[in-house]
Amino acid sequence: MNRFTVLNEEEIASVLEMDMVVEAVEQAYADKCSNLAELFPIVCHSFEDGVSEFDIKSGSMDGAGIFGMKLVSAFAGNSERNLPRLTGTILIFDRATGMLKSMMDGGLITNMRTGAAGAVGCKYLARPESEVLLLVGTGAQGPVLLDATLRVMKHLKQILVANPHSPHKVAPFLARIRGNVPADVELLEAEDLKTAAERADIILTATPSRSALIRSEWVKPGTHLSCIGSDMEGKQELEEALLCRARVFCDDRKQVIAVGECEKAVRQGLLPPERIVELGDVILGRAAGRERDDEITVFDSTGIALQDLRVAARVTELAQARGLGRELAL
C-alpha cells in the first residue's frame, strides 16, 4: 500500500525559507535548459469568464526524481461564502514508480516562488552595484518580491513604491512592510511613476495591469526590470517600445509569447521571438546575460510548474524528516 504525506499551509510555512526558495527556482530554470526537466501543456478552463475558472500546470523533473502538477482555481463568489477566492493544490509523484509522494496546499509556495523568480532575474541581469529600486504594485506579491530581491542585491539603498491605479494603498503597504526592510535601506512612496522610473536602477512590476505602466522614455540605460504581473493573455506592464530597446530574458519562451509581457510586442512584429533568451541558459553559461553597464535588461516571468515542483519536493523532504503532516494511504 502506497503512503503519502499531506501538508497544510501552516506546516509548509514552518519549513519554507526564502533563501531555499530562491535556490530552488534557480535550479528549476537550470534543469529546464539542461534537459533534466520537461514542461507539459497547460490546461485552462473557464466555467464562467471572470467568475470561475481553473488551470493546471505540470511537468517532470528527472534530476529531482519527480513529476507532478499544480491545480489553481479562482472562484469570485467565494468571498461571499467566507472562502478564499484563489486556491492551489500541488501533487508530487515518484518519477520511478508513479506513486504519489505528497499533496499540499499551493498558496504559500506559489507566492514565494513567484517573488523568488523576480529576484533570480535581478541576480543574473541587474548591475550588482544597483542602489535604487522601484516596486510597482502593492498587492500580496509585493512583500515577498522585495524580501527575495533584498537577499540577492546587496547594495540597495533606497526602495520606492508606487501603485498607479490605487495610490491610496501605498501608505498602508509601506507601514506593513517597514519592519521587514533593513534599517539602512530607505523606504519611500514614489512621488510619481515617471520620476521614480527615471531614478531606478531596478524596477519590479507586480500588477494585474492590461495596459503599459512603464514608458520606454522613462527608463535610463543600465536599468533592469523583473516583470511578474503578466501571466495571462492581454496583461501588460511595459510599453512595447521598451522591449525593443532592451535585451529580453524569460522563464519559458513559448509561454511568455503566449501570455507574458512579450505577448503584444511579438504579436505586433516588434520583438522577434529569437531575441528572447531563457534565463536557464544564462545560469548554465550557455547564453550571455548582461554584457554592458548601459544595457537595459528585462526578465519576463510568467511562472512555470517546475518552480512549484522543485520547491514542493524540498518541502516534502524537510517535512517528512521532521515528522510533519499526515501520512495517508489510498
C-alpha positions in Angstrom: 0.0 0.0 0.0 1.4 3.4 -1.1 1.7 6.0 1.6 2.0 9.8 1.0 2.2 13.0 3.0 -0.4 15.7 3.2 0.7 19.1 4.2 -1.3 22.3 5.0 -0.1 25.9 4.7 1.0 26.2 8.4 3.2 23.1 8.1 4.7 24.3 4.9 5.4 27.7 6.4 7.4 26.0 9.3 10.0 24.6 6.8 9.9 27.1 3.9 12.6 29.8 3.9 13.1 32.4 1.1 16.8 31.5 0.6 15.8 27.9 -0.1 13.1 29.0 -2.5 15.5 31.3 -4.4 17.9 28.4 -4.8 15.1 26.0 -5.9 13.8 28.4 -8.5 17.3 29.0 -9.9 17.8 25.2 -10.1 14.4 24.7 -11.8 15.5 27.2 -14.6 18.8 25.4 -15.0 17.2 22.0 -15.1 14.7 23.1 -17.8 17.5 24.3 -20.1 19.7 21.2 -19.5 17.1 18.7 -20.4 16.7 17.4 -16.9 13.1 18.7 -16.7 10.2 19.0 -19.0 7.1 21.2 -19.1 3.8 19.8 -20.2 1.0 21.7 -21.9 -1.1 24.0 -19.6 -4.8 23.0 -19.1 -7.1 26.0 -18.7 -10.8 26.1 -18.4 -13.3 28.8 -17.6 -16.7 27.8 -16.3 -17.8 31.4 -16.4 -15.5 34.1 -17.7 -14.1 36.3 -14.8 -16.2 34.3 -12.3 -15.0 30.7 -12.0 -12.0 29.0 -13.7 -9.1 26.7 -13.1 -5.7 25.9 -14.7 -3.3 23.0 -14.4 0.5 23.4 -14.7 2.5 20.2 -14.7 5.9 18.9 -15.5 8.6 16.3 -14.9 12.0 16.8 -13.2 14.3 13.8 -13.8 17.1 15.5 -11.9 14.9 15.5 -8.8 13.2 12.2 -9.5 9.7 13.5 -9.5 6.8 14.6 -11.7 3.7 16.5 -10.6 1.2 19.2 -11.1 -0.4 22.3 -9.5 -4.1 23.0 -9.9 -5.1 26.6 -9.2 -8.8 27.6 -9.1 -10.3 31.1 -9.0 -13.9 31.4 -7.9 -15.0 35.0 -7.4 -18.2 34.1 -5.5 -16.1 32.5 -2.7 -15.8 35.9 -1.0 -19.5 35.7 -0.2 -19.0 32.2 1.2 -16.2 33.2 3.5 -13.8 31.1 1.4 -10.6 32.0 -0.4 -11.1 33.3 -3.9 -7.9 31.7 -5.1 -6.8 28.2 -4.1 -4.0 25.9 -5.2 -3.1 22.3 -4.7 0.2 20.6 -5.5 0.7 16.9 -6.1 4.2 15.3 -6.3 4.8 11.8 -7.7 7.8 9.5 -7.7 9.4 9.5 -11.2 10.5 5.8 -10.9 7.2 4.3 -9.7 4.5 6.8 -10.4 3.3 6.6 -6.8 2.0 9.8 -5.1 4.6 11.2 -2.6 2.9 14.2 -1.3 -0.1 16.5 -1.6 0.0 20.0 -0.3 -1.6 23.5 -0.3 -0.1 25.6 -3.1 -0.8 29.1 -2.0 2.3 30.0 0.0 4.6 28.1 -2.3 3.2 30.0 -5.3 3.6 33.3 -3.7 7.2 32.7 -2.5 8.4 31.1 -5.8 6.9 34.0 -7.8 8.8 36.5 -5.7 12.0 34.4 -5.8 11.7 34.4 -9.7 11.9 38.1 -9.9 14.9 38.1 -7.6 16.7 35.5 -9.6 16.2 37.7 -12.6 17.9 40.6 -10.7 20.7 38.3 -9.5 21.8 37.4 -13.1 20.8 40.6 -15.0 20.9 43.7 -12.8 24.0 45.7 -12.2 25.4 44.4 -8.9 26.0 47.9 -7.6 22.4 48.9 -8.1 21.2 51.2 -5.3 17.6 52.4 -6.2 14.7 50.0 -6.6 11.2 50.8 -7.7 8.4 48.4 -6.8 5.2 48.9 -8.9 2.3 47.2 -7.2 1.2 46.9 -3.5 -0.6 43.5 -3.6 0.2 40.3 -1.8 3.2 39.7 -4.1 5.0 42.9 -3.2 6.4 41.9 0.2 7.8 38.6 -0.9 9.2 40.1 -4.1 11.1 42.7 -2.1 12.2 40.1 0.5 13.7 37.9 -2.2 15.4 40.8 -4.1 17.0 42.2 -0.9 18.6 38.9 -0.4 20.4 38.9 -3.7 21.0 42.6 -4.3 23.4 43.7 -1.5 23.9 47.4 -2.4 20.4 48.7 -2.4 20.0 52.0 -0.5 16.5 53.2 -1.4 13.2 51.5 -2.3 10.4 53.5 -3.9 6.9 52.1 -4.0 4.1 53.1 -6.4 0.6 51.9 -7.2 -0.6 54.0 -10.2 -4.1 52.5 -10.2 -4.7 52.8 -6.4 -2.2 55.3 -4.9 -4.1 55.3 -1.6 -2.8 51.8 -1.0 0.8 52.8 -0.9 1.0 54.3 2.6 -0.6 51.2 4.3 1.6 48.9 2.3 4.7 50.8 3.5 3.6 50.7 7.1 3.0 46.9 6.8 6.5 46.1 5.3 8.7 48.7 7.1 9.8 46.3 9.8 11.0 43.7 7.2 13.3 46.2 5.3 16.8 46.6 6.6 17.3 49.8 8.7 19.9 51.1 6.3 17.6 50.9 3.3 15.3 54.0 2.9 11.7 53.1 2.1 9.6 55.8 0.4 6.4 56.4 -1.5 7.2 57.4 -5.1 6.3 61.0 -5.9 5.0 59.8 -9.3 5.7 56.8 -11.5 7.6 58.7 -14.2 10.1 60.3 -11.8 10.6 57.1 -9.9 11.2 55.1 -13.0 13.7 57.6 -14.2 15.7 57.3 -11.0 15.5 53.5 -10.6 18.4 51.1 -11.2 15.9 48.1 -10.8 12.2 48.1 -11.5 10.0 45.3 -10.2 6.4 45.2 -11.6 3.7 43.1 -9.9 0.3 44.3 -11.0 -2.7 43.0 -12.9 -2.5 45.8 -15.5 -3.7 45.3 -19.0 -2.0 48.4 -20.4 1.5 49.7 -20.3 2.5 51.4 -17.0 6.2 51.9 -17.6 7.1 54.0 -20.7 10.2 53.4 -22.7 11.5 57.0 -22.4 11.3 56.9 -18.6 13.9 54.1 -18.3 17.5 55.0 -18.2 20.4 53.0 -19.7 21.6 50.3 -17.3 18.2 49.6 -15.7 17.0 46.1 -15.0 13.3 45.2 -14.9 11.8 42.0 -13.5 8.2 41.7 -14.5 5.9 39.2 -12.9 2.4 40.6 -13.3 1.8 39.5 -16.9 0.8 35.9 -16.7 -2.4 35.8 -18.7 -3.3 36.8 -22.3 -3.8 40.5 -22.6 -1.9 41.6 -19.5 0.8 44.2 -19.9 3.1 46.3 -17.7 5.7 47.6 -20.1 5.4 49.7 -23.2 6.3 47.6 -26.3 9.0 50.1 -27.3 10.8 49.4 -24.1 11.1 45.7 -25.0 12.5 46.7 -28.4 15.3 48.8 -26.6 16.1 46.1 -24.1 17.7 42.7 -24.0 14.8 40.3 -23.1 15.0 37.2 -21.0 12.3 34.8 -19.8 11.4 31.7 -17.9 9.9 29.9 -20.9 9.9 31.4 -24.4 6.7 29.8 -25.7 4.8 30.8 -22.5 5.9 34.4 -22.4 5.0 34.8 -26.1 1.5 33.4 -25.4 0.6 35.0 -22.1 3.6 37.1 -20.8 5.0 40.6 -21.1 6.4 39.8 -24.5 3.0 38.8 -26.0 1.9 42.1 -27.5 5.3 43.1 -28.8 5.8 39.7 -30.5 2.3 39.7 -32.0 2.9 43.2 -33.4 6.1 42.1 -35.0 8.2 44.4 -32.9 10.1 41.8 -30.9 11.4 38.7 -32.9 11.0 35.6 -30.8 14.6 34.6 -31.3 15.7 37.7 -29.3 14.0 36.3 -26.2 16.6 34.3 -24.1 15.7 31.8 -21.4 17.3 32.6 -18.1 18.2 29.0 -17.5 20.7 29.2 -20.4 22.3 32.3 -18.7 22.5 30.4 -15.4 24.2 27.5 -17.2 26.6 29.8 -19.0 25.2 28.9 -22.4 23.9 32.4 -23.2 25.2 35.8 -22.2 23.4 37.8 -19.5 24.2 41.5 -19.1 27.2 42.4 -21.2 27.4 46.1 -20.7 26.6 48.5 -17.8 24.4 50.7 -20.1 22.2 47.8 -21.3 18.5 47.7 -20.3 17.5 44.1 -19.4 14.0 42.7 -18.9 13.1 39.4 -17.3 9.6 38.3 -18.2 8.5 35.8 -15.6 5.1 34.1 -16.2 5.6 31.2 -13.7 6.3 27.6 -14.7 5.4 24.4 -13.0 9.0 23.4 -12.5 9.3 26.2 -9.9 6.4 24.8 -7.9 7.7 21.2 -8.2 11.2 21.9 -7.1 10.1 23.8 -4.0 7.4 21.3 -3.2 9.8 18.4 -3.4 12.2 20.1 -1.0 9.3 20.9 1.3 8.3 17.2 1.2 11.8 16.1 2.2 12.0 18.5 5.1 8.5 17.8 6.4 9.0 14.0 6.3 12.4 14.4 8.1 10.7 16.4 10.8 7.6 14.2 11.1 5.2 17.0 9.9 1.9 16.5 8.1 -0.3 13.4 8.0 0.7 10.2 6.4 -2.2 8.6 4.4 -2.8 5.7 2.1 -5.3 5.3 -0.7 
